[in-house]
Amino acid sequence: MFSLRFLGGDVMVVRSLRAGIGPDGARRRGRGDRGAGLVAGLVLIVAMTTGALLWLTINVDTDLVAMATADDLAFQIARAAASEIDIAGLRADPRVVRIDPVAATARAEATASRLFSTLGVNGEVIAVVVDGDRATVQLHLDGVDGVIESGVSARAVSG
């Protein structure tokens, strides 16, 4: 504690090593920097958590859209392949529907090429597997975070 002379009167100024203690020795609420570190830490934790959640939401959403696009394209290509019915086999026995494997593969490749160029997507058909009345197409697309693979089947029906 030290005193100052100011216009003939004494002014007492109290300095304490511990913040928050007044001249009378009583604790003063809201004085000093007690708890400032805790508040700063909590603000930092909330900000980092919010940022992490936003980043996660954006990345997961982008990946889901890319996977849905891959599945949609694979399904459209499989449907095109399944539309190539073996006409000679159908004429021989109308109860049995079979897919022509050569025509189905060619149709799948042509459809994939057209869809990829129309949508501006980089990808390729890995395999077209024909098993009786079912055509399965496997493809991969160049996604945001790498290659996205999809495999979808379509069935040929008559009627």
C-alpha positions as CSV (number, residue, x, y, z in Angstrom):
1,M,0.0,0.0,0.0
2,F,1.2,3.5,-0.7
3,S,-0.3,6.9,-0.5
4,L,-0.4,9.9,-2.8
5,R,-0.8,13.6,-1.9
6,F,-3.4,15.1,-4.2
7,L,-4.6,18.7,-3.7
8,G,-4.0,18.7,0.0
9,G,-5.8,15.4,0.6
10,D,-4.5,11.8,1.0
11,V,-5.5,9.3,-1.5
12,M,-4.8,5.7,-0.6
13,V,-4.1,3.3,-3.4
14,V,-4.0,-0.4,-2.6
15,R,-2.0,-2.8,-4.6
16,S,-2.3,-6.5,-3.9
17,L,-0.5,-9.4,-5.3
18,R,-3.7,-11.3,-5.5
19,A,-6.3,-9.8,-7.8
20,G,-9.8,-9.5,-6.5
21,I,-9.0,-8.1,-3.0
22,G,-10.1,-4.6,-2.2
23,P,-8.6,-2.0,0.1
24,D,-10.6,-3.3,3.0
25,G,-9.3,-6.8,2.5
26,A,-12.7,-8.1,1.2
27,R,-12.9,-10.2,-1.9
28,R,-14.4,-8.4,-4.9
29,R,-16.5,-10.4,-7.3
30,G,-15.6,-10.2,-11.0
31,R,-12.2,-8.7,-10.4
32,G,-9.0,-10.1,-11.8
33,D,-8.5,-12.8,-14.3
34,R,-9.6,-15.8,-12.2
35,G,-11.3,-18.3,-14.6
36,A,-10.2,-16.6,-17.8
37,G,-8.2,-19.6,-18.7
38,L,-11.1,-21.9,-18.2
39,V,-13.4,-19.8,-20.3
40,A,-10.8,-19.6,-23.1
41,G,-10.3,-23.3,-23.0
42,L,-14.1,-24.0,-23.2
43,V,-14.4,-21.6,-26.1
44,L,-11.5,-23.3,-27.9
45,I,-13.0,-26.8,-27.3
46,V,-16.4,-25.7,-28.6
47,A,-14.9,-24.0,-31.7
48,M,-12.8,-27.1,-32.5
49,T,-15.7,-29.5,-32.0
50,T,-17.9,-27.3,-34.2
51,G,-15.3,-27.2,-36.9
52,A,-14.7,-31.0,-36.8
53,L,-18.5,-31.6,-37.0
54,L,-18.8,-29.3,-40.0
55,W,-15.8,-31.0,-41.8
56,L,-17.2,-34.4,-41.1
57,T,-20.7,-33.5,-42.4
58,I,-19.3,-32.1,-45.6
59,N,-17.0,-35.1,-46.3
60,V,-19.6,-37.7,-45.4
61,D,-22.2,-35.9,-47.5
62,T,-19.8,-35.8,-50.5
63,D,-19.0,-39.5,-50.1
64,L,-22.7,-40.5,-49.9
65,V,-23.5,-38.6,-53.0
66,A,-20.6,-40.2,-54.9
67,M,-21.7,-43.7,-53.8
68,A,-25.3,-43.0,-54.7
69,T,-24.2,-41.8,-58.1
70,A,-22.1,-44.9,-58.7
71,D,-25.0,-47.2,-57.7
72,D,-27.4,-45.3,-59.9
73,L,-25.1,-45.5,-62.9
74,A,-24.4,-49.2,-62.3
75,F,-28.2,-49.8,-62.1
76,Q,-28.8,-48.0,-65.4
77,I,-26.1,-49.9,-67.1
78,A,-27.3,-53.2,-65.7
79,R,-30.8,-52.5,-66.9
80,A,-29.5,-51.7,-70.4
81,A,-27.5,-55.0,-70.4
82,A,-30.6,-57.0,-69.1
83,S,-32.6,-55.7,-72.0
84,E,-30.6,-57.7,-74.5
85,I,-32.7,-60.8,-74.4
86,D,-31.8,-63.9,-76.4
87,I,-34.6,-63.8,-79.0
88,A,-33.8,-67.3,-80.5
89,G,-34.0,-68.9,-77.1
90,L,-37.2,-67.0,-76.3
91,R,-38.8,-68.3,-79.5
92,A,-37.8,-71.8,-78.7
93,D,-39.2,-71.7,-75.2
94,P,-41.3,-68.6,-74.3
95,R,-41.3,-69.5,-70.6
96,V,-37.5,-69.2,-70.2
97,V,-36.0,-65.7,-70.6
98,R,-32.3,-65.6,-71.1
99,I,-29.9,-62.7,-71.8
100,D,-27.5,-62.8,-74.7
101,P,-24.1,-62.3,-73.0
102,V,-22.3,-60.8,-76.0
103,A,-25.0,-58.3,-76.8
104,A,-25.4,-57.5,-73.1
105,T,-21.7,-56.7,-72.7
106,A,-21.7,-54.5,-75.8
107,R,-24.8,-52.7,-74.7
108,A,-23.4,-52.2,-71.2
109,E,-20.2,-50.7,-72.6
110,A,-22.0,-48.4,-74.9
111,T,-24.4,-47.2,-72.2
112,A,-21.6,-46.6,-69.8
113,S,-19.7,-44.6,-72.3
114,R,-22.7,-42.5,-73.1
115,L,-23.6,-41.9,-69.4
116,F,-20.0,-41.1,-68.3
117,S,-19.5,-38.6,-71.1
118,T,-23.0,-37.0,-70.5
119,L,-22.4,-36.6,-66.8
120,G,-18.7,-35.7,-67.0
121,V,-17.7,-38.6,-64.8
122,N,-14.5,-40.6,-65.0
123,G,-15.1,-44.3,-64.7
124,E,-15.1,-47.6,-66.4
125,V,-17.1,-50.9,-66.4
126,I,-15.0,-53.6,-64.7
127,A,-17.2,-56.6,-65.5
128,V,-20.5,-57.6,-67.0
129,V,-21.6,-61.0,-65.8
130,V,-24.6,-62.6,-67.3
131,D,-26.2,-65.6,-65.5
132,G,-29.4,-66.7,-67.2
133,D,-31.9,-63.9,-66.8
134,R,-29.7,-61.7,-64.6
135,A,-27.0,-59.2,-65.7
136,T,-24.6,-58.0,-63.0
137,V,-22.5,-54.9,-63.7
138,Q,-19.5,-53.8,-61.7
139,L,-17.9,-50.4,-62.3
140,H,-15.7,-48.0,-60.6
141,L,-15.8,-44.2,-60.7
142,D,-13.1,-41.8,-59.8
143,G,-14.5,-40.1,-56.7
144,V,-13.4,-37.2,-54.5
145,D,-11.3,-39.4,-52.2
146,G,-10.4,-42.2,-54.5
147,V,-12.1,-44.9,-56.5
148,I,-15.7,-45.8,-55.7
149,E,-16.9,-49.3,-56.7
150,S,-20.4,-50.5,-57.3
151,G,-22.0,-53.7,-58.4
152,V,-25.7,-54.0,-59.3
153,S,-27.8,-56.7,-60.9
154,A,-30.9,-56.4,-63.1
155,R,-33.2,-59.2,-64.2
156,A,-34.7,-59.6,-67.6
157,V,-38.4,-60.4,-67.7
158,S,-40.8,-61.0,-70.6
159,G,-44.3,-59.8,-70.8
